[in-house]
């Protein structure tokens, strides 16, 4: 929190026993919001999930265009892991869950995980 001093003049009131006029300091605090932690959503490579299915996942759940989805899919294929996006915890958790459910419904072993950035 950031304290911002505000000075106020006493209106002729006696300040303590010595009768001096003085100034009072009132601090007003401004709450400073903290940025939320971010999480990377990652796809993991496997030997069974078709490349077209991975591209479909990236387009459907991560709003990637065909070129971007293909680039990420190839990165997953060649390096074993690829980043789909960076989100707040709740959004990342939802996307991981959606991808995993969709893959299971289509009987693919595709793995999707999240990690703190």
Biopython code that builds the backbone (N, CA, C, O; Angstrom):
import numpy as np
from Bio.PDB.StructureBuilder import StructureBuilder

atoms = [
    (1, "UNK", "N", (0.831, -1.171, 0.000)),
    (1, "UNK", "CA", (0.000, 0.000, 0.000)),
    (1, "UNK", "C", (0.881, 1.242, 0.000)),
    (1, "UNK", "O", (1.962, 1.253, 0.589)),
    (2, "UNK", "N", (0.410, 2.273, -0.660)),
    (2, "UNK", "CA", (1.148, 3.530, -0.745)),
    (2, "UNK", "C", (0.428, 4.549, 0.127)),
    (2, "UNK", "O", (-0.774, 4.766, -0.022)),
    (3, "UNK", "N", (1.173, 5.175, 1.041)),
    (3, "UNK", "CA", (0.579, 6.181, 1.907)),
    (3, "UNK", "C", (0.826, 7.550, 1.301)),
    (3, "UNK", "O", (1.947, 7.868, 0.904)),
    (4, "UNK", "N", (-0.217, 8.356, 1.230)),
    (4, "UNK", "CA", (-0.123, 9.699, 0.684)),
    (4, "UNK", "C", (-0.490, 10.662, 1.806)),
    (4, "UNK", "O", (-1.646, 10.695, 2.226)),
    (5, "UNK", "N", (0.478, 11.456, 2.307)),
    (5, "UNK", "CA", (0.159, 12.333, 3.438)),
    (5, "UNK", "C", (-0.733, 13.490, 3.012)),
    (5, "UNK", "O", (-0.584, 14.039, 1.920)),
    (6, "UNK", "N", (-1.655, 13.848, 3.885)),
    (6, "UNK", "CA", (-2.517, 15.006, 3.696)),
    (6, "UNK", "C", (-2.308, 15.868, 4.928)),
    (6, "UNK", "O", (-2.499, 15.398, 6.049)),
    (7, "UNK", "N", (-1.921, 17.120, 4.740)),
    (7, "UNK", "CA", (-1.682, 18.003, 5.881)),
    (7, "UNK", "C", (-2.940, 18.823, 6.147)),
    (7, "UNK", "O", (-3.557, 19.363, 5.228)),
    (8, "UNK", "N", (-3.306, 18.902, 7.429)),
    (8, "UNK", "CA", (-4.470, 19.693, 7.821)),
    (8, "UNK", "C", (-4.036, 20.644, 8.931)),
    (8, "UNK", "O", (-3.308, 20.240, 9.837)),
    (9, "UNK", "N", (-4.465, 21.878, 8.875)),
    (9, "UNK", "CA", (-4.137, 22.881, 9.884)),
    (9, "UNK", "C", (-5.164, 22.797, 11.010)),
    (9, "UNK", "O", (-6.366, 22.711, 10.761)),
    (10, "UNK", "N", (-4.679, 22.822, 12.249)),
    (10, "UNK", "CA", (-5.608, 22.871, 13.387)),
    (10, "UNK", "C", (-6.304, 24.222, 13.389)),
    (10, "UNK", "O", (-5.683, 25.223, 13.032)),
    (11, "UNK", "N", (-7.531, 24.283, 13.765)),
    (11, "UNK", "CA", (-8.323, 25.515, 13.765)),
    (11, "UNK", "C", (-8.224, 26.227, 15.116)),
    (11, "UNK", "O", (-9.240, 26.416, 15.785)),
    (12, "UNK", "N", (-7.054, 26.613, 15.514)),
    (12, "UNK", "CA", (-6.887, 27.358, 16.756)),
    (12, "UNK", "C", (-7.031, 26.516, 18.000)),
    (12, "UNK", "O", (-7.013, 27.062, 19.103)),
    (13, "UNK", "N", (-7.170, 25.240, 17.878)),
    (13, "UNK", "CA", (-7.300, 24.388, 19.056)),
    (13, "UNK", "C", (-5.935, 24.239, 19.708)),
    (13, "UNK", "O", (-4.899, 24.252, 19.043)),
    (14, "UNK", "N", (-5.962, 24.100, 21.003)),
    (14, "UNK", "CA", (-4.705, 23.903, 21.712)),
    (14, "UNK", "C", (-4.207, 22.492, 21.474)),
    (14, "UNK", "O", (-4.965, 21.523, 21.511)),
    (15, "UNK", "N", (-2.925, 22.411, 21.233)),
    (15, "UNK", "CA", (-2.297, 21.135, 20.962)),
    (15, "UNK", "C", (-1.484, 20.746, 22.194)),
    (15, "UNK", "O", (-0.364, 21.227, 22.366)),
    (16, "UNK", "N", (-2.008, 19.915, 23.021)),
    (16, "UNK", "CA", (-1.307, 19.514, 24.234)),
    (16, "UNK", "C", (-1.387, 20.620, 25.262)),
    (16, "UNK", "O", (-2.296, 21.448, 25.202)),
    (17, "UNK", "N", (-0.464, 20.657, 26.198)),
    (17, "UNK", "CA", (-0.514, 21.617, 27.290)),
    (17, "UNK", "C", (0.218, 22.898, 26.985)),
    (17, "UNK", "O", (-0.008, 23.896, 27.668)),
    (18, "UNK", "N", (1.100, 22.920, 25.975)),
    (18, "UNK", "CA", (1.901, 24.107, 25.730)),
    (18, "UNK", "C", (1.211, 25.132, 24.848)),
    (18, "UNK", "O", (1.752, 26.223, 24.669)),
    (19, "UNK", "N", (0.036, 24.837, 24.284)),
    (19, "UNK", "CA", (-0.747, 25.796, 23.534)),
    (19, "UNK", "C", (-0.222, 26.086, 22.140)),
    (19, "UNK", "O", (-0.659, 27.058, 21.524)),
    (20, "UNK", "N", (0.687, 25.293, 21.619)),
    (20, "UNK", "CA", (1.216, 25.523, 20.274)),
    (20, "UNK", "C", (0.223, 25.060, 19.225)),
    (20, "UNK", "O", (-0.451, 24.041, 19.372)),
    (21, "UNK", "N", (0.156, 25.855, 18.152)),
    (21, "UNK", "CA", (-0.603, 25.390, 16.999)),
    (21, "UNK", "C", (0.299, 24.462, 16.205)),
    (21, "UNK", "O", (1.509, 24.675, 16.129)),
    (22, "UNK", "N", (-0.282, 23.452, 15.625)),
    (22, "UNK", "CA", (0.539, 22.511, 14.865)),
    (22, "UNK", "C", (-0.219, 21.975, 13.673)),
    (22, "UNK", "O", (-1.361, 22.353, 13.412)),
    (23, "UNK", "N", (0.418, 21.119, 12.984)),
    (23, "UNK", "CA", (-0.243, 20.476, 11.853)),
    (23, "UNK", "C", (-0.386, 19.003, 12.173)),
    (23, "UNK", "O", (0.451, 18.409, 12.853)),
    (24, "UNK", "N", (-1.458, 18.431, 11.671)),
    (24, "UNK", "CA", (-1.694, 17.005, 11.839)),
    (24, "UNK", "C", (-1.466, 16.333, 10.494)),
    (24, "UNK", "O", (-1.698, 16.936, 9.447)),
    (25, "UNK", "N", (-1.024, 15.121, 10.521)),
    (25, "UNK", "CA", (-0.835, 14.360, 9.293)),
    (25, "UNK", "C", (-1.808, 13.195, 9.300)),
    (25, "UNK", "O", (-1.807, 12.360, 10.205)),
    (26, "UNK", "N", (-2.634, 13.160, 8.271)),
    (26, "UNK", "CA", (-3.554, 12.045, 8.087)),
    (26, "UNK", "C", (-3.084, 11.320, 6.841)),
    (26, "UNK", "O", (-2.870, 11.947, 5.803)),
    (27, "UNK", "N", (-2.926, 10.038, 6.925)),
    (27, "UNK", "CA", (-2.482, 9.300, 5.735)),
    (27, "UNK", "C", (-3.657, 8.571, 5.122)),
    (27, "UNK", "O", (-4.459, 7.939, 5.810)),
    (28, "UNK", "N", (-3.731, 8.676, 3.825)),
    (28, "UNK", "CA", (-4.754, 7.960, 3.066)),
    (28, "UNK", "C", (-4.008, 6.868, 2.288)),
    (28, "UNK", "O", (-3.066, 7.160, 1.551)),
    (29, "UNK", "N", (-4.425, 5.647, 2.451)),
    (29, "UNK", "CA", (-3.744, 4.554, 1.759)),
    (29, "UNK", "C", (-4.485, 4.198, 0.482)),
    (29, "UNK", "O", (-5.713, 4.118, 0.448)),
    (30, "UNK", "N", (-3.713, 3.989, -0.550)),
    (30, "UNK", "CA", (-4.273, 3.551, -1.823)),
    (30, "UNK", "C", (-3.918, 2.088, -2.002)),
    (30, "UNK", "O", (-2.738, 1.737, -2.010)),
    (31, "UNK", "N", (-4.909, 1.230, -2.144)),
    (31, "UNK", "CA", (-4.577, -0.186, -2.339)),
    (31, "UNK", "C", (-3.896, -0.384, -3.689)),
    (31, "UNK", "O", (-4.336, 0.160, -4.702)),
    (32, "UNK", "N", (-2.839, -1.154, -3.694)),
    (32, "UNK", "CA", (-2.123, -1.456, -4.922)),
    (32, "UNK", "C", (-2.411, -2.912, -5.271)),
    (32, "UNK", "O", (-2.052, -3.819, -4.520)),
    (33, "UNK", "N", (-3.058, -3.131, -6.411)),
    (33, "UNK", "CA", (-3.427, -4.488, -6.784)),
    (33, "UNK", "C", (-2.214, -5.238, -7.321)),
    (33, "UNK", "O", (-1.381, -4.677, -8.033)),
    (34, "UNK", "N", (-2.135, -6.485, -6.975)),
    (34, "UNK", "CA", (-1.041, -7.337, -7.410)),
    (34, "UNK", "C", (-1.463, -8.061, -8.681)),
    (34, "UNK", "O", (-2.590, -8.546, -8.775)),
    (35, "UNK", "N", (-0.571, -8.134, -9.649)),
    (35, "UNK", "CA", (-0.871, -8.841, -10.884)),
    (35, "UNK", "C", (-0.948, -10.344, -10.591)),
    (35, "UNK", "O", (-0.153, -10.866, -9.809)),
    (36, "UNK", "N", (-1.902, -11.035, -11.218)),
    (36, "UNK", "CA", (-2.031, -12.473, -10.953)),
    (36, "UNK", "C", (-0.874, -13.261, -11.564)),
    (36, "UNK", "O", (-0.269, -12.838, -12.549)),
    (37, "UNK", "N", (-0.584, -14.399, -10.969)),
    (37, "UNK", "CA", (0.435, -15.283, -11.531)),
    (37, "UNK", "C", (-0.050, -15.818, -12.880)),
    (37, "UNK", "O", (-1.246, -16.020, -13.090)),
    (38, "UNK", "N", (0.887, -16.038, -13.774)),
    (38, "UNK", "CA", (0.544, -16.560, -15.092)),
    (38, "UNK", "C", (1.057, -17.984, -15.235)),
    (38, "UNK", "O", (2.053, -18.376, -14.627)),
    (39, "UNK", "N", (0.343, -18.747, -16.060)),
    (39, "UNK", "CA", (0.665, -20.161, -16.259)),
    (39, "UNK", "C", (0.733, -20.469, -17.751)),
    (39, "UNK", "O", (-0.090, -20.001, -18.537)),
    (40, "UNK", "N", (1.723, -21.259, -18.117)),
    (40, "UNK", "CA", (1.876, -21.715, -19.494)),
    (40, "UNK", "C", (1.067, -22.995, -19.677)),
    (40, "UNK", "O", (1.143, -23.904, -18.850)),
    (41, "UNK", "N", (0.290, -23.067, -20.762)),
    (41, "UNK", "CA", (-0.428, -24.297, -21.101)),
    (41, "UNK", "C", (0.391, -24.994, -22.179)),
    (41, "UNK", "O", (0.695, -24.411, -23.219)),
    (42, "UNK", "N", (0.745, -26.256, -21.916)),
    (42, "UNK", "CA", (1.648, -27.009, -22.784)),
    (42, "UNK", "C", (0.990, -28.283, -23.301)),
    (42, "UNK", "O", (0.239, -28.942, -22.583)),
    (43, "UNK", "N", (1.280, -28.619, -24.549)),
    (43, "UNK", "CA", (0.894, -29.916, -25.111)),
    (43, "UNK", "C", (2.128, -30.795, -25.128)),
    (43, "UNK", "O", (3.226, -30.335, -25.443)),
    (44, "UNK", "N", (1.944, -32.071, -24.786)),
    (44, "UNK", "CA", (3.053, -33.025, -24.769)),
    (44, "UNK", "C", (2.913, -33.987, -25.942)),
    (44, "UNK", "O", (1.808, -34.406, -26.286)),
    (45, "UNK", "N", (4.017, -34.325, -26.538)),
    (45, "UNK", "CA", (4.019, -35.218, -27.693)),
    (45, "UNK", "C", (3.737, -36.669, -27.283)),
    (45, "UNK", "O", (4.121, -37.113, -26.201)),
    (46, "UNK", "N", (3.067, -37.381, -28.164)),
    (46, "UNK", "CA", (2.900, -38.831, -28.012)),
    (46, "UNK", "C", (2.968, -39.429, -29.415)),
    (46, "UNK", "O", (2.953, -38.702, -30.408)),
    (47, "UNK", "N", (3.042, -40.737, -29.489)),
    (47, "UNK", "CA", (3.200, -41.405, -30.790)),
    (47, "UNK", "C", (1.880, -41.802, -31.435)),
    (47, "UNK", "O", (1.880, -42.463, -32.473)),
    (48, "UNK", "N", (0.757, -41.413, -30.843)),
    (48, "UNK", "CA", (-0.527, -41.920, -31.323)),
    (48, "UNK", "C", (-1.511, -40.842, -31.786)),
    (48, "UNK", "O", (-2.315, -41.099, -32.682)),
    (49, "UNK", "N", (-1.468, -39.663, -31.207)),
    (49, "UNK", "CA", (-2.423, -38.605, -31.563)),
    (49, "UNK", "C", (-2.076, -38.045, -32.937)),
    (49, "UNK", "O", (-0.943, -37.616, -33.155)),
    (50, "UNK", "N", (-3.030, -38.039, -33.867)),
    (50, "UNK", "CA", (-2.761, -37.516, -35.211)),
    (50, "UNK", "C", (-2.459, -36.016, -35.200)),
    (50, "UNK", "O", (-3.003, -35.265, -34.390)),
    (51, "UNK", "N", (-1.596, -35.603, -36.099)),
    (51, "UNK", "CA", (-1.215, -34.193, -36.194)),
    (51, "UNK", "C", (-2.424, -33.304, -36.492)),
    (51, "UNK", "O", (-2.526, -32.196, -35.967)),
    (52, "UNK", "N", (-3.325, -33.784, -37.321)),
    (52, "UNK", "CA", (-4.523, -32.997, -37.644)),
    (52, "UNK", "C", (-5.392, -32.755, -36.413)),
    (52, "UNK", "O", (-6.011, -31.699, -36.281)),
    (53, "UNK", "N", (-5.434, -33.726, -35.522)),
    (53, "UNK", "CA", (-6.210, -33.574, -34.297)),
    (53, "UNK", "C", (-5.590, -32.503, -33.400)),
    (53, "UNK", "O", (-6.306, -31.703, -32.797)),
    (54, "UNK", "N", (-4.269, -32.490, -33.314)),
    (54, "UNK", "CA", (-3.569, -31.485, -32.506)),
    (54, "UNK", "C", (-3.825, -30.088, -33.083)),
    (54, "UNK", "O", (-4.051, -29.138, -32.333)),
    (55, "UNK", "N", (-3.791, -29.965, -34.399)),
    (55, "UNK", "CA", (-4.080, -28.680, -35.042)),
    (55, "UNK", "C", (-5.509, -28.253, -34.714)),
    (55, "UNK", "O", (-5.759, -27.086, -34.413)),
    (56, "UNK", "N", (-6.436, -29.193, -34.772)),
    (56, "UNK", "CA", (-7.833, -28.894, -34.440)),
    (56, "UNK", "C", (-7.963, -28.395, -32.997)),
    (56, "UNK", "O", (-8.693, -27.439, -32.735)),
    (57, "UNK", "N", (-7.267, -29.029, -32.076)),
    (57, "UNK", "CA", (-7.261, -28.620, -30.658)),
    (57, "UNK", "C", (-6.781, -27.170, -30.537)),
    (57, "UNK", "O", (-7.402, -26.357, -29.852)),
    (58, "UNK", "N", (-5.683, -26.861, -31.203)),
    (58, "UNK", "CA", (-5.098, -25.521, -31.115)),
    (58, "UNK", "C", (-6.023, -24.457, -31.709)),
    (58, "UNK", "O", (-6.106, -23.343, -31.192)),
    (59, "UNK", "N", (-6.704, -24.798, -32.777)),
    (59, "UNK", "CA", (-7.647, -23.853, -33.383)),
    (59, "UNK", "C", (-8.880, -23.677, -32.499)),
    (59, "UNK", "O", (-9.342, -22.555, -32.286)),
    (60, "UNK", "N", (-9.401, -24.765, -31.998)),
    (60, "UNK", "CA", (-10.663, -24.734, -31.252)),
    (60, "UNK", "C", (-10.537, -24.138, -29.854)),
    (60, "UNK", "O", (-11.352, -23.302, -29.465)),
    (61, "UNK", "N", (-9.530, -24.556, -29.095)),
    (61, "UNK", "CA", (-9.423, -24.146, -27.698)),
    (61, "UNK", "C", (-8.469, -22.984, -27.454)),
    (61, "UNK", "O", (-8.547, -22.324, -26.418)),
    (62, "UNK", "N", (-7.574, -22.732, -28.397)),
    (62, "UNK", "CA", (-6.582, -21.663, -28.197)),
    (62, "UNK", "C", (-6.670, -20.568, -29.252)),
    (62, "UNK", "O", (-5.820, -19.679, -29.296)),
    (63, "UNK", "N", (-7.692, -20.623, -30.101)),
    (63, "UNK", "CA", (-7.961, -19.622, -31.126)),
    (63, "UNK", "C", (-6.750, -19.317, -32.010)),
    (63, "UNK", "O", (-6.497, -18.161, -32.351)),
    (64, "UNK", "N", (-6.015, -20.348, -32.372)),
    (64, "UNK", "CA", (-4.872, -20.198, -33.283)),
    (64, "UNK", "C", (-5.368, -20.327, -34.717)),
    (64, "UNK", "O", (-6.296, -21.083, -35.004)),
    (65, "UNK", "N", (-4.729, -19.572, -35.613)),
    (65, "UNK", "CA", (-5.057, -19.756, -37.027)),
    (65, "UNK", "C", (-4.329, -21.005, -37.520)),
    (65, "UNK", "O", (-3.508, -21.571, -36.799)),
    (66, "UNK", "N", (-4.624, -21.429, -38.729)),
    (66, "UNK", "CA", (-4.057, -22.675, -39.257)),
    (66, "UNK", "C", (-2.533, -22.644, -39.256)),
    (66, "UNK", "O", (-1.892, -23.628, -38.886)),
    (67, "UNK", "N", (-1.959, -21.538, -39.662)),
    (67, "UNK", "CA", (-0.494, -21.432, -39.713)),
    (67, "UNK", "C", (0.125, -21.516, -38.316)),
    (67, "UNK", "O", (1.098, -22.242, -38.110)),
    (68, "UNK", "N", (-0.441, -20.770, -37.351)),
    (68, "UNK", "CA", (0.071, -20.793, -35.979)),
    (68, "UNK", "C", (-0.106, -22.156, -35.327)),
    (68, "UNK", "O", (0.780, -22.637, -34.622)),
    (69, "UNK", "N", (-1.265, -22.779, -35.569)),
    (69, "UNK", "CA", (-1.532, -24.113, -35.011)),
    (69, "UNK", "C", (-0.567, -25.140, -35.589)),
    (69, "UNK", "O", (-0.080, -26.015, -34.873)),
    (70, "UNK", "N", (-0.293, -25.032, -36.882)),
    (70, "UNK", "CA", (0.642, -25.967, -37.520)),
    (70, "UNK", "C", (2.050, -25.788, -36.961)),
    (70, "UNK", "O", (2.756, -26.768, -36.723)),
    (71, "UNK", "N", (2.457, -24.540, -36.754)),
    (71, "UNK", "CA", (3.791, -24.256, -36.206)),
    (71, "UNK", "C", (3.932, -24.862, -34.806)),
    (71, "UNK", "O", (4.944, -25.496, -34.506)),
    (72, "UNK", "N", (2.924, -24.670, -33.951)),
    (72, "UNK", "CA", (2.968, -25.225, -32.590)),
    (72, "UNK", "C", (2.954, -26.748, -32.638)),
    (72, "UNK", "O", (3.705, -27.399, -31.912)),
    (73, "UNK", "N", (2.105, -27.317, -33.487)),
    (73, "UNK", "CA", (2.024, -28.779, -33.599)),
    (73, "UNK", "C", (3.375, -29.364, -34.002)),
    (73, "UNK", "O", (3.807, -30.372, -33.444)),
    (74, "UNK", "N", (4.042, -28.738, -34.968)),
    (74, "UNK", "CA", (5.358, -29.233, -35.399)),
    (74, "UNK", "C", (6.394, -29.085, -34.286)),
    (74, "UNK", "O", (7.281, -29.927, -34.147)),
    (75, "UNK", "N", (6.283, -28.025, -33.501)),
    (75, "UNK", "CA", (7.201, -27.853, -32.374)),
    (75, "UNK", "C", (6.988, -28.972, -31.347)),
    (75, "UNK", "O", (7.950, -29.530, -30.819)),
    (76, "UNK", "N", (5.727, -29.290, -31.073)),
    (76, "UNK", "CA", (5.408, -30.395, -30.155)),
    (76, "UNK", "C", (5.977, -31.701, -30.716)),
    (76, "UNK", "O", (6.587, -32.482, -29.985)),
    (77, "UNK", "N", (5.776, -31.931, -32.000)),
    (77, "UNK", "CA", (6.236, -33.164, -32.649)),
    (77, "UNK", "C", (7.764, -33.293, -32.616)),
    (77, "UNK", "O", (8.290, -34.375, -32.358)),
    (78, "UNK", "N", (8.469, -32.194, -32.874)),
    (78, "UNK", "CA", (9.933, -32.234, -32.958)),
    (78, "UNK", "C", (10.647, -32.097, -31.625)),
    (78, "UNK", "O", (11.745, -32.625, -31.452)),
    (79, "UNK", "N", (10.036, -31.394, -30.682)),
    (79, "UNK", "CA", (10.716, -31.127, -29.410)),
    (79, "UNK", "C", (10.066, -31.803, -28.203)),
    (79, "UNK", "O", (10.603, -31.746, -27.097)),
    (80, "UNK", "N", (8.919, -32.441, -28.410)),
    (80, "UNK", "CA", (8.274, -33.164, -27.319)),
    (80, "UNK", "C", (7.297, -32.349, -26.506)),
    (80, "UNK", "O", (6.489, -32.914, -25.769)),
    (81, "UNK", "N", (7.349, -31.033, -26.621)),
    (81, "UNK", "CA", (6.450, -30.162, -25.870)),
    (81, "UNK", "C", (6.307, -28.844, -26.622)),
    (81, "UNK", "O", (7.232, -28.397, -27.299)),
    (82, "UNK", "N", (5.129, -28.227, -26.492)),
    (82, "UNK", "CA", (4.907, -26.942, -27.138)),
    (82, "UNK", "C", (3.933, -26.102, -26.333)),
    (82, "UNK", "O", (3.000, -26.618, -25.718)),
    (83, "UNK", "N", (4.169, -24.803, -26.351)),
    (83, "UNK", "CA", (3.336, -23.874, -25.591)),
    (83, "UNK", "C", (2.142, -23.419, -26.424)),
    (83, "UNK", "O", (2.288, -22.955, -27.554)),
    (84, "UNK", "N", (0.962, -23.563, -25.837)),
    (84, "UNK", "CA", (-0.284, -23.152, -26.504)),
    (84, "UNK", "C", (-0.669, -21.725, -26.160)),
    (84, "UNK", "O", (-1.291, -21.034, -26.966)),
    (85, "UNK", "N", (-0.301, -21.278, -24.964)),
    (85, "UNK", "CA", (-0.633, -19.932, -24.528)),
    (85, "UNK", "C", (-0.282, -19.722, -23.074)),
    (85, "UNK", "O", (0.099, -20.658, -22.370)),
    (86, "UNK", "N", (-0.415, -18.473, -22.625)),
    (86, "UNK", "CA", (-0.121, -18.096, -21.246)),
    (86, "UNK", "C", (-1.369, -17.420, -20.686)),
    (86, "UNK", "O", (-1.900, -16.479, -21.276)),
    (87, "UNK", "N", (-1.827, -17.918, -19.533)),
    (87, "UNK", "CA", (-3.099, -17.482, -18.973)),
    (87, "UNK", "C", (-3.019, -17.383, -17.452)),
    (87, "UNK", "O", (-2.059, -17.846, -16.836)),
    (88, "UNK", "N", (-4.040, -16.773, -16.860)),
    (88, "UNK", "CA", (-4.167, -16.808, -15.405)),
    (88, "UNK", "C", (-4.497, -18.244, -14.993)),
    (88, "UNK", "O", (-4.847, -19.075, -15.832)),
    (89, "UNK", "N", (-4.383, -18.524, -13.703)),
    (89, "UNK", "CA", (-4.547, -19.893, -13.219)),
    (89, "UNK", "C", (-5.881, -20.503, -13.629)),
    (89, "UNK", "O", (-5.921, -21.616, -14.155)),
    (90, "UNK", "N", (-6.969, -19.784, -13.392)),
    (90, "UNK", "CA", (-8.296, -20.340, -13.659)),
    (90, "UNK", "C", (-8.507, -20.618, -15.146)),
    (90, "UNK", "O", (-9.073, -21.648, -15.512)),
    (91, "UNK", "N", (-8.056, -19.708, -15.996)),
    (91, "UNK", "CA", (-8.211, -19.889, -17.440)),
    (91, "UNK", "C", (-7.349, -21.058, -17.916)),
    (91, "UNK", "O", (-7.807, -21.885, -18.704)),
    (92, "UNK", "N", (-6.108, -21.129, -17.443)),
    (92, "UNK", "CA", (-5.206, -22.226, -17.830)),
    (92, "UNK", "C", (-5.780, -23.570, -17.389)),
    (92, "UNK", "O", (-5.763, -24.539, -18.148)),
    (93, "UNK", "N", (-6.283, -23.620, -16.172)),
    (93, "UNK", "CA", (-6.858, -24.858, -15.644)),
    (93, "UNK", "C", (-8.054, -25.308, -16.490)),
    (93, "UNK", "O", (-8.206, -26.495, -16.776)),
    (94, "UNK", "N", (-8.887, -24.367, -16.881)),
    (94, "UNK", "CA", (-10.054, -24.673, -17.709)),
    (94, "UNK", "C", (-9.631, -25.198, -19.070)),
    (94, "UNK", "O", (-10.195, -26.178, -19.558)),
    (95, "UNK", "N", (-8.647, -24.560, -19.688)),
    (95, "UNK", "CA", (-8.196, -24.987, -21.014)),
    (95, "UNK", "C", (-7.591, -26.389, -20.961)),
    (95, "UNK", "O", (-7.852, -27.206, -21.844)),
    (96, "UNK", "N", (-6.790, -26.674, -19.943)),
    (96, "UNK", "CA", (-6.211, -28.013, -19.783)),
    (96, "UNK", "C", (-7.320, -29.050, -19.661)),
    (96, "UNK", "O", (-7.276, -30.101, -20.299)),
    (97, "UNK", "N", (-8.300, -28.745, -18.846)),
    (97, "UNK", "CA", (-9.418, -29.669, -18.645)),
    (97, "UNK", "C", (-10.205, -29.888, -19.939)),
    (97, "UNK", "O", (-10.564, -31.022, -20.258)),
    (98, "UNK", "N", (-10.474, -28.825, -20.677)),
    (98, "UNK", "CA", (-11.210, -28.931, -21.938)),
    (98, "UNK", "C", (-10.456, -29.789, -22.951)),
    (98, "UNK", "O", (-11.050, -30.641, -23.611)),
    (99, "UNK", "N", (-9.155, -29.565, -23.074)),
    (99, "UNK", "CA", (-8.342, -30.328, -24.034)),
    (99, "UNK", "C", (-8.302, -31.799, -23.644)),
    (99, "UNK", "O", (-8.473, -32.676, -24.491)),
    (100, "UNK", "N", (-8.075, -32.066, -22.360)),
    (100, "UNK", "CA", (-7.988, -33.459, -21.908)),
    (100, "UNK", "C", (-9.320, -34.183, -22.116)),
    (100, "UNK", "O", (-9.332, -35.330, -22.562)),
    (101, "UNK", "N", (-10.426, -33.536, -21.803)),
    (101, "UNK", "CA", (-11.750, -34.147, -21.995)),
    (101, "UNK", "C", (-12.021, -34.413, -23.475)),
    (101, "UNK", "O", (-12.506, -35.482, -23.845)),
    (102, "UNK", "N", (-11.702, -33.427, -24.314)),
    (102, "UNK", "CA", (-11.938, -33.559, -25.752)),
    (102, "UNK", "C", (-11.094, -34.693, -26.338)),
    (102, "UNK", "O", (-11.574, -35.474, -27.159)),
    (103, "UNK", "N", (-9.832, -34.774, -25.909)),
    (103, "UNK", "CA", (-8.949, -35.845, -26.394)),
    (103, "UNK", "C", (-9.477, -37.222, -25.972)),
    (103, "UNK", "O", (-9.472, -38.160, -26.770)),
    (104, "UNK", "N", (-9.929, -37.341, -24.729)),
    (104, "UNK", "CA", (-10.458, -38.624, -24.250)),
    (104, "UNK", "C", (-11.729, -39.017, -25.012)),
    (104, "UNK", "O", (-11.921, -40.185, -25.350)),
    (105, "UNK", "N", (-12.592, -38.030, -25.277)),
    (105, "UNK", "CA", (-13.821, -38.300, -26.025)),
    (105, "UNK", "C", (-13.516, -38.857, -27.412)),
    (105, "UNK", "O", (-14.282, -39.648, -27.960)),
    (106, "UNK", "N", (-12.390, -38.433, -27.965)),
    (106, "UNK", "CA", (-11.993, -38.900, -29.300)),
    (106, "UNK", "C", (-10.958, -40.025, -29.230)),
    (106, "UNK", "O", (-10.348, -40.389, -30.236)),
    (107, "UNK", "N", (-10.775, -40.558, -28.040)),
    (107, "UNK", "CA", (-9.899, -41.703, -27.785)),
    (107, "UNK", "C", (-8.451, -41.474, -28.217)),
    (107, "UNK", "O", (-7.824, -42.331, -28.839)),
    (108, "UNK", "N", (-7.939, -40.282, -27.865)),
    (108, "UNK", "CA", (-6.534, -39.961, -28.115)),
    (108, "UNK", "C", (-5.825, -39.772, -26.771)),
    (108, "UNK", "O", (-6.411, -39.228, -25.836)),
    (109, "UNK", "N", (-4.571, -40.216, -26.670)),
    (109, "UNK", "CA", (-3.840, -40.099, -25.403)),
    (109, "UNK", "C", (-3.134, -38.747, -25.215)),
    (109, "UNK", "O", (-2.226, -38.642, -24.391)),
    (110, "UNK", "N", (-3.534, -37.728, -25.956)),
    (110, "UNK", "CA", (-2.897, -36.410, -25.885)),
    (110, "UNK", "C", (-2.882, -35.892, -24.450)),
    (110, "UNK", "O", (-3.886, -35.968, -23.742)),
    (111, "UNK", "N", (-1.737, -35.367, -24.032)),
    (111, "UNK", "CA", (-1.582, -34.815, -22.686)),
    (111, "UNK", "C", (-1.419, -33.295, -22.780)),
    (111, "UNK", "O", (-0.682, -32.782, -23.622)),
    (112, "UNK", "N", (-2.120, -32.598, -21.900)),
    (112, "UNK", "CA", (-2.044, -31.154, -21.814)),
    (112, "UNK", "C", (-1.801, -30.819, -20.346)),
    (112, "UNK", "O", (-2.500, -31.326, -19.468)),
    (113, "UNK", "N", (-0.811, -29.968, -20.077)),
    (113, "UNK", "CA", (-0.469, -29.613, -18.714)),
    (113, "UNK", "C", (-0.277, -28.109, -18.615)),
    (113, "UNK", "O", (-0.208, -27.399, -19.618)),
    (114, "UNK", "N", (-0.193, -27.648, -17.375)),
    (114, "UNK", "CA", (0.107, -26.220, -17.144)),
    (114, "UNK", "C", (1.256, -26.119, -16.164)),
    (114, "UNK", "O", (1.426, -26.969, -15.290)),
    (115, "UNK", "N", (2.051, -25.051, -16.325)),
    (115, "UNK", "CA", (3.150, -24.810, -15.392)),
    (115, "UNK", "C", (3.238, -23.316, -15.135)),
    (115, "UNK", "O", (2.935, -22.500, -16.006)),
    (116, "UNK", "N", (3.657, -22.975, -13.931)),
    (116, "UNK", "CA", (3.781, -21.572, -13.567)),
    (116, "UNK", "C", (4.894, -20.925, -14.370)),
    (116, "UNK", "O", (5.975, -21.489, -14.536)),
    (117, "UNK", "N", (4.610, -19.741, -14.857)),
    (117, "UNK", "CA", (5.606, -19.034, -15.681)),
    (117, "UNK", "C", (6.643, -18.376, -14.810)),
    (117, "UNK", "O", (7.562, -17.735, -15.320)),
]
sb = StructureBuilder()
sb.init_structure("model")
sb.init_model(0)
sb.init_chain("A")
sb.init_seg("    ")
for serial, (resi, resn, name, xyz) in enumerate(atoms, 1):
    if name == "N":
        sb.init_residue(resn, " ", resi, " ")
    sb.init_atom(name, np.array(xyz, "f"), 0.0, 1.0, " ", f" {name:<3s}", serial, name[0])
structure = sb.get_structure()
